[in-house]
Amino acid sequence: MAKNAQEMAQTHKAISISEFFEKNRHLLGYDNKIKALLTIIKEAVDNSLDACEEARILPDIYVRIKQLDEERYEIIVQDNGPGIVEKQIPKIFGKLLYGSKFHRHRQSRGQQGIGISGAVLYAQLTTGKATEIESSTGDGNLYNFRLKIDVSRNEPKIIEKGKAPNEDAWRGTRIKFIVEAVYREHKQSVLEYLKQTAIANPFANITFDSPNGRHVFVRGIEELPKEPKAIKPHLEGVEIGILSRMAHQTKARTVSGFLIEDFTRVGKKTAEEICKNAEVNPKTPPRKLVHDDFERLIKAIKKTKLINPPTDCLSPLGKDALISGLKKELNPIWVDAVVRSPAVYRGWPFQIEVGIAYGGDIKGSKVMRLANRVPLLYQAGDCAITKAVTHIDWKNYKLSSKDLSEDPIVIFVHMASVWVPFNSESKESIASYPVIIKEIKLAVQECARKLGIFLSGQIKAREIVERRRILEKYADDIARALANLTGESEEKIEKAIKELVEWRWGEVQEDENDAQQ
């Protein structure tokens, strides 16, 4: 029997964001048990690094994975950061889409306020266990919570809470999860993530107690990267819906004031030009604008020459720090880096950094993809970085193969941005905006040219060494033949040949030996 609209309407109801992700956990990176373990570690470590950097503290991070049973693990992540205020702990860990970074336009690892609460949700979903959080802000107290998430309301459910004296004067945050997972060490493992994190964050000490033993990534530099500053949105990337919403929320009294006060790099002259081209009175209150007004404003904005947004909202790693990180973790025979000038996509500033390490302890080729100093280990085929790197003919830079398959090389590509355009909520690959691909390709090619010069030198040195070897091998025969032709002493000619070889190519031989070491 067919249902009518009234009967169908009775089945409609809203769901919370927690309930949605409980059923769609793959969107957060919990596709399988191996990847789930990595995702939890990644979210916790990223939060720790962000907190330490914002508080201007050199990070000391401890990670432990302990197997409790078959496919059941205890995960502990501890930092020496600023700690968390007591009343904020339940909301940060027990409420999805809660955080301070979504509306703040500056570079940071987290953006959405989903990551760590998603890990809490996964733990309670797979084992039913509450997540344990211990934190201190240095106020003399330790705050302890055991909590879950009420998925129907997207609210924290506190199982237990307590406060104790902080006798050791420790400051920081410690999290313990009990989850269903699988630990493996491979190219997309927790160990690989921490290694790449240590390269991209050489100012951090990271200690990892894995089921297979301890790994220590020692701090390589003693200086934190510069602290990024928050900026306002840029008109170049604004769309009609956002412009309308912002206009109805602004404190500005006029349209021109709204454009000047709520957006970056808009002066009085530019605001008046936009209003004139849109046929909108610049003194009109923003809340009185209608849909047609917004359409004309958007068209006028697109025709107006705007100044690029400021770039002090970015905090690139920098050439020296990048080289330091690659050296300490990879031990190559050659390494260099390139930092591009900032560029803009959809009104958001971004900056590309590339490092290339070659030879030494490196076995095989690898592309390390990172966004805001966070390694991206999955969805490589969908990523702008992969597309840029694979469209380069590497033979042009004196490598053995066009696709890097035969070379001992690591290509490290980092995108720093106020808003990284990830392909999904799991933040595993960067969307392929043409301007982003172009900047990555230019940076990689610039660094590859430096590698090509080094490899050309090596090739030339090997050729000279081979010539020297041949001359030395046949020095006796040459001396004998010249002695017969000239009547000079054979010993004298042979000595002169050896002196000439040493004078011409002795230093090259020495350089070649150094390179091989």
Secondary structure, DSSP 8 states (H G I E B T S, - for coil): ----HHHHHTT-----HHHHHHH-GGGGT-SSHHHHHHHHHHHHHHHHHHHHHHTT---EEEEEEEEEETTEEEEEEE--S----GGGHHHHHHSTT-SSSTT-BS--S--SS-HHHHHHHHHHHHT---EEEEEE-SSSEEEEEEEEEETTTTEEEEEEEEEEE-TT---EEEEEEEEE-----STTSHHHHHHHHHHH-TT-EEEEEETTEEEEE----S--------B---GGG--HHHHHHHHHH---SSHHHHHHHHSTT--HHHHHHHHHHHT--TTS-GGG--HHHHHHHHHHHHHS------STT-----HHHHHHHHHHHH--SEEEEEE---EEETTEEEEEEEEEEESTT--SEEEEEEETTEE--S-GGG-HHHHHHHTS-GGGGT-S-TTSTTS-EEEEEEEEESS--BSSTT--SB---HHHHHHHHHHHHHHHHHHHHHHHHHHHHHHHHHHHHHHHHTHHHHHHHHHHHH---HHHHHHHHHHHHHHHHHHHHHHHHHHH-
